[in-house]
Amino acid sequence: ARRRTRRAPGPMARRAPVRRRRHEPDWEPPIPGRRRLLTTWDDYMALAKRIIARFDHQFDLKYFDYLHPVKLQRCHPRFRKPYPVKVAYTEWGDPVKPIMVTVGGVANTAMRFNYLSADLEHDFRMVNMDWVGRGRSGWMADERDYSLATYVEQLRQLIDHLGGGPVVLLGSSLGGSAAIELAARYPKMVGKLILNDIGPYIPVGRRRRRSQTLARHYVFRDPADLLRRIGASQKNDGPISDDIRFNVTFHQTRWSDEEMGRIYRHDVRALQAYREDAKHSLDQWKLWKKVRCPVLVVHGMLSDALLAPTIRRMQESPRVQVMHVPDTGHTPVLSDRNQNWFIKAWLAGEIDAREWTVLHAPLRDPLTGQPIPGTPKKEAVIPA
């Protein structure tokens, strides 16, 4: 065979600039496992019973009363008075274990964290909360009561309800923004902080694009429409299986007799309030300077919300470590066993690297939930 040699570039040769690949709006990462093709709602519910059953009897659904204070209300002063809203949360694991609280993004529900909770419940009392206006929580009286300040106060009251902390606090997207402010204002409540693809700064362009997509009322008339629509919205979640997508989708929607289809399990006013707030960039750098606890940043490497300059500025703090997740945008679902193993190892203080990339784990068993079987291969950690 003829041996090929590469000629060294001349003195005037220049390397072409490396540009970050931009995906088309309908791009999706490859989905491992079997695709689900459903034609009727009976087929949908039959599949739901099989997939959702993996978490059967593993958690308790509980509630507490969030009391919305007058200082956060925007209605006419004549009508302002504290009022309660029922807040739902799921609880996993032994009540005597250290508490880990998780909160999701603007349209997430507590059930999104089922896989993470199943993997960590042997070491933590996992508490996953639905924001007001989402999931199984109640709705606010006024659209203007849906605000970041409200979510911070809801989170504070939840931790008070659980005993006052300190807790491990994990926030995805909007949940991470609320977690940053809570850790800054109430440092004794948060022992360790995990930010899932979120930092102290989100550019207005990204916030506006996301809000315009969310702030609508959707009715899904058939399963194919539901899986297609939500599948497109989950394109940034990474190479997760259809079973995991289905689990997230099922809990994010509910059946409506009035609409004769499934609709999102949230108050659309909450997302319209977010659209109004998204007219501006979110800048929390002043609050970030007050965060004193250890921080793990989980970074989806295709994310358009957590940008490289933001990560570098966050890493100026010696308390910050970063885990990069390849082939994933905003935000990782945290259903991958390797990702969850590293979160557990970080919480145990077993990782010294300031920055690493985690490889994707083999697919989970599609029917039964199992705890983490063991440590991933050594090459899963790639220090930056």
N, C-alpha and C positions, 0 to 999 in steps of 0.2 A: 504494500500500500504506500502511496506517495505521502511523504510527510510534509505537512503544511507548516509554514512558519509565518509569524506575524511581523510585518515591518514596523519598526519603531516610528512613531510620528515625528515629523520634521519640526524644526524650531517654530514654524508658524502655525502648526496644527493646533486646533482647539477642540476640546471635548464638548459635545453638544450638551446644553443645559438639561438637567433632569427635572422634568415637570411631573407634578403629582397628577395621577390619573383621575379624571372626573367622570363619574358614571352617569349614564342616562337616567332620567327620572323613573323609568320602569325597570331599572336594573335590580336584580336580586342575586344574592350569593347562592352557590349550589346548595340544594337541600338534600342532605343524606337521608337514606331510608326510603320507605315506600310512600308515594304521594297518595293523598286521600281524595277519591272522586265520589262525591255524595250528590244524590239527586233529589231526595225528599228529606223532610224534617224528621221522619221516623228513622231514616238511616243515620241522620246526624245525632239523634239522641241515643241510638243504640251504640254508636261509636263513643259518644261521650261517657256512657256508663262504663265502658271498658277502660278508657284512658284516665278518667277522673278517679276511678276506683283505686288507683295505685296509692292515693293519699287517704283512703277511707280510714277513719278512726285514728288518724295520726295527729290530729290537732283539735283544739276547741275553738269555737267561734264565740267571742265575748264582746261586751259593749261597755262603754262608760259615757257619762254625760259631759260633753264639752260645753262650758259656759262662755258664750261670746261676750266679751267685755264692751262696755259703752265706748271706750277710747278707740276701738277699731271699727265702729259703725259709721256709715256715711249718709244715712238717711237724715231727714229733718230732725233737729234736736228734740222736737216735741215727742217724737216716736222712739227715741233711743232709751233702751233699758236692757240689762243683761238678759239673754235668753239661752236656753239649753238646746243642744243638738246632739242626737244620739250618734256615737262614733263606734264603728265596728273594727275589731282586730282579731287576728288569729293567734293562738298561743300553742307552741310546740315545746316538747321536752320537759325536763324536770324543773319544777318551780324553784328549787333551791340552787340551781345552777346560775352562773352569771348571766345577766340579761343582755340580749342583743336586740335592738329595735331597728326595723327596716321600714323605709318609706319610699314610695315610688314617684314616678313622673306625673305630669299634669293629667294624663288620661289613664294611668295605671291603677290596678287594684292590688290588694294585699296578696291575692292568690298568685301573683307573678313570682313571688319568692318561695313558692312551695318546694322547688328543687333545692334551693340553697338551704332552706329550713330542714328538709329531710336529711341533708348531708351533715348539718352542724348540730342537730338537736341532742346528740349524745353529750355534747360539751357545753351547750348554751340553752337557756330558756329563750326561745325565739319568739319575738312579738312583731307581727307584721300588720301595719295599720292602713286602713282606708282613709284617705283624705275626706273631709266633708264634701258632699256633692259627688262622691265617687263610690263605686262598689256598693257595699251594704250600709254605708254611713248615711245619716240624714242630710238634708239640704239646708242651706242658709236662707234667711228670710229675704235678703236683698242681694242682687247680683254684685253690688259694690262691696259686700262683705267677704267676697272671695278675693283674697290678696295674700301676698307673701307674708305679711305681718300676721295674718290669721293663721297661716300654716305653722309659723314659728310658735305662736301661742298654743295651737292645738297640740303640737309636739311637746311643748313644755308641760301642758296639763296631763298628757299621757304618761310622761315619765314620773310626774308627781303621783299619778294614780298607781303606778307600778312600785312606788316606794321612794322616789326621789333621786335615784342614781347613786354613783355614776354608772352609765351604761355604755356598751359599745353601740355606736350609732352609724347605720349605713343608709345613705341617701342616694337615689338615682335621679339624675336630671333635676327637676323641681325639688324633689326631696333632698338632694344634695345642697341646693341653695338654701333651703330652710335649715338644714343641719349646720351649715357654715355659720349662719347668724345665731343659731341657738348655742353652738359651742363658743362663740365669741362673747355672747351676752350672759350666758349661764355656764361658765367653765366647769363648775363642780358637778354638773349633770352629765358630762360627757367624758368618759375615760379614754376612749379611742374612737377615731373617726374614719369611716370608709366612704370615699366619694366615688360613685360609679359614673364615670365619664362626665364629670362636671367640675368646674373650677370657679374661682371668684369673678370670672368675666365671660359673658356670652355676647357675641356681636349681634347688633340689632337685625341684620339681614337674616341670620339663622333663626332668631326668635320670630320674626315676622312670617317667614315661610312656614314654620311649624304651626303657628297659631291660625293662619288662614286655612290650613288643611283640617284642623281639629274643630273649629268653632262652627260646626254644622250639625244638623239633625239627620242621621242616616237611618233608613229602614231597609233591612235585608230580607227580601221576599223569598229567597231560596238559599240553601247551604252553599252552592257554588258562588253566589254573589258575596256572601259573607266571607268565605275563605279567600276569595280573590281580593276583596277590598282590604281586609285586615292583613292578609299576606303581604300586600304591597306596602302597608304602613309599617310592617315588621321587617322590611328588607335590610335594615341596619342592625338587626339583632344578631347577625352572624350565621354561620353554617349550622344551625340547629335543626333537629328533625321535625317532621310534620306533627308528630305526637306532642312535642313540646309547644309548638305553635298552636295546636288545637287546644291544649290546656289553658294557655294564656287567653286565647280567643273566647273560649266558652265562658270563663269567669268575667270577661270584659263586657259581655252582652247578656241580655235576658229576653224572654219571649214577651211580646205585647199583643194582647187580644185585640186592642183597639186598632193597631197598625197591621195586624195579621202577618207578623214577621218578627225577627229579632232586632232589638235596638241596643245602643250602647247603655251600659249600666252607670250613667252619670247624668248630672244636671248640666245641660248644655250652657246654662248661664255661667257656670264656672269657667268653661272654656272660652266663652265670649269675653269674660272679665280678663282672662289671660291674653286674649287677642288685643285688648285695649292696653294692657301693661307692656305688651311686646313691641310697642311703637318705639321703645328705647332700648339701648343696650343695658344689660345687667352688670353693674360694677360693684363688687363687694370687697375690693382690695383693702379698704380701711378696716372692715370687719376681719378680714383674713389675718391681718397683723396681730389681732388679739387672740387668735386660736393658738393654744399652748399644748394641746394634747398630740400624741402621735397620729399621723395621718397616712392612710394608704389610698393612693389614687389609682383607680382601675380605668385604663385608657383604651377605648376602642380605636384601633389604629386608622380606621377610615372615617373617624368622627369629624363632623363639621361644627360641633359645639365646643369641644375641648381641643383647642389649637396648640401647636408646638410652642409659640411664645408664652402662652399662659402656663404650660407645664414647666418651662424653664424658670419662669419667675416663681412659681410655687416651690420648685426645688431649691431655691435659695435658703429655704428653711431646712435645718438639719433633721427636723422631725418628719419630713415627707419622704415616702418611698412610693415608687411607681411600678405598676404591673401593666404591661402592654398586652392587648389581646388582638391578634391578627385577624384579618378578614372580617372585621366587625366595625360597625359604626357606632351611632349613639342610640341606645346604650346596650352593653352586654346583658343578656337575660340572667346570667349567673346560674345556668343549669348545667354547665360543663363541669365534670368532676375535677379536672385539673385546676381550673380557676378556683373552685371552692376549696380544694385542698390547700392552695397557696394562701387563700384568705385565712383558713384555719391556722396554718403554720405562722403566718404573720401575727395573728392575734396571740399565739403562744410565744412570740419573741424568738422564733427559730430561723428567721431570715435576716441576714446581715446586708445583703445587696441593696443598694440604693435604687436600683432600677433593673427590671428583667422582663423578658417576654415569655409567655406561657404557651405551650403547644396545645392543640386541641386533643381532648380525651376521646377514646372510643365511645361509640354511641351507647346510651343507656339501654337496658332491657325495656322494650316498649310497653310492658304490662305491669311490672312490679317495681316499686321503689326500694332501693337498697342503700345503706350507708356507704361512705367512701371506702373502697376495698383496701386501699393501701397507698403508699406514696408513689407519685409519678416517677418516671425515669429521670435520671440526673440531668439529661440534656434539656429537660423542660425549662431550666433556668438559664437564660442567656444574658449575663450582665451587659448593660449598655456601655 
